[in-house]
């Protein structure tokens, strides 16, 4: 099938708009409009609004702003500091315990907020200076936080998993479960590499400890942290237990989290609460705008037969299905380096989903592989968001040090993808046990 001039216009326009630094939503929308104008003329404006509205007119999307509000409430409180302090006290006497504390705090905090930048900022502000004060190399301190922050889009509840579930019409609850074991696996692999890297660079574990904490001191930090963990577990329980839909579970979780934050941290003034809602609203609108614009972009790709041409080209490749998966992974890696995870998933998932399932791959397993690819994009140039966050909160560390400290974690994620390919049960076992085999 031969592509029309409009197809080249839409692709060229997208790259041109992105090169100017234009927000993703506007770049996607304007590129779609440019291609459709060339092909259809001004009559296309009659369906623009309807197409964008249809892209987000789904009741399941209500869970997104609710989970965002949940994360905003946690991020606006000292919960990150308390979580970091709690883990530090319990792991203080473990060799390399501080780097383990930071990565553990990143994993838990990113799971509570679902936001990589928020995790990097919250844990990094405390963890990076403390690690460097105790003699950890700057690249180890910054790289571990930068990579640890990416776990939020994999460990449930994950907004990107919700977006994938809606885009592919798969079970959100099963997707959440599919991310649990791979998330724990990646956390353990990150910890292992961080310890190896620190030792390789000459840091002697235990050389800069702060002494022992008593059991009383260790337990003293838990009352502020446990309520949040209980809420997360409660949300997942009612979701998997069939008690509530994802939207209902997200709404209840947001309400309880906001209540706990206000009570535990005494945010009784209107200002902090208004700021929490304002932050959640801004981030939710940004995500929904990207999704609406991506829907218009996907409509344009389909109307101009770009989607069908690419799908046909991939499907016509007479290659082994694992080589096909390799091609798909390269595509996702490149896309993740330039676009945020939500945009990539909304655009790519409907295109790749039938190809992947036709090749015999499990769609929930593929969701995990796709998400890890998006994690890589968060810590790789040119749009590695976490790199910029770390650079902002630790300006004393050269960007080159942050980049080199983060780069090994990219290869750790590649190893994680390889392990998932060899042992797909890492992603599929828990959903099958809890919810039964997928039909």
C-alpha positions, 0 to 999 in steps of 0.5 A: 500500500502506497502512503499519500502525501498527507501521511508524510505531512503528519509524520514530518509535522510531528517531528517538527513540532516536537523539535520546537519543545511544544507540549506533547498534546499540542504536537500530536493534535496539530500534526494530526490536523495538518495531515487531515487538512491535506487529505480531507480539507477544511471539512475535517474540522466538523469531526475534530471535537467529537473525535477528541471527546470520544477518546476520553469519554470512558467511565474507566478514565475516572480512575486516572484523576483519582489515582493522581489525586491519591499520589498528589496527596502523598507527594505533598506530605512528608510521607516520603521523608517518613518512609525514607527514615523508617527504611533507613532505621531498619536497614541501618546495620545492613551492608550498603543499607542506605542505598537499599533504603533509598531504592526500597523507598523509591519502589514503595513511594513510586507505587503510592504516587504513580509518579516518577518525577515526584518520587525522584524529588521526594526521595532524592532530596533526602537520599542523595545528600545523605548517601554522599555524606556517608561516602557513596559515589555521586554516580551511585547516589543519583543513578539509584534514585533516578532509576528507582523512580521509574518503578512507579509506572510498573508497580500498581496502582499504575496510571500507565497500566490503566491507559493500556487496559482501556486502549486494548480493552484488557482487565485493569485488575489483571494488569495490576497483578501482572506488574507486581512480580516484575516490579519486585524483580526489578527492585531487587535487581536495582539493589543488587547492581547498586551494591555491586557498583558502589563496591566497584567504585571503592565504597566500603560498606559499613564505613560510615554508619550512624550506629544502632537504632533501638527497636523503639526507635525503629517502630516509632516511624511506622505509625506514619507510614503504615496507614498509606500502605494499608490503603494501597493494599485495601484498594488492591484487595477490593479491586481484585476481590470484585468488590469495586470497579477500578474507578470506585476503588480509585475514588475510595483510595483517594478519599482515604489517602487525603483524609490520612494526610490531613489528619496525620500531618495536620494539614488543617489549613485550606492552602495545602489542601487546595494545592494538593487538588491543584496539582492533581488537576493540572496533572490529570488535565495534562494526561487527559489532553495527551490522551484526547490528542493521541486519539485524534492522532490515531484517527488520522493515522488510521484515516491515512492508512498509516496504521494499516500500512505499518501493521501490514508491513510488520505482519508480513515479516516472515520472521521468528516471533521472537525476532518480531518481538525484538523489532517491536522492543526497538520501536518502543525504546526509540518512541519512549526516548522522545514521548511520555509513556501515556502518549506512547501507550495510547498511540502504539498499544492499539496498533501492536496489540493485534500483532502481538496476540496474533504472534501468540504472546500473552497481552498482559505479559506484553503490557509489562514488557512495554512498561519496562521499555517506557521506564528506560525512556524516563532515564535516557536522553534526550527526553529523560525526565528523571535525569532533569529532575535529579539535576534540579534537586542535586545541581552540585552533581554534574549531569554527566555523573547523573547520566553515567550513574543511570546508564547501567540501570538501562542494561539492568532493565534490558536484562529484566526484559530478557528474563521475562522473555525466558520466564513469562510466568514472572508476569503471568503467574500471579494474575492466573493464581488470583483471577484464574487463567486468562480467556 
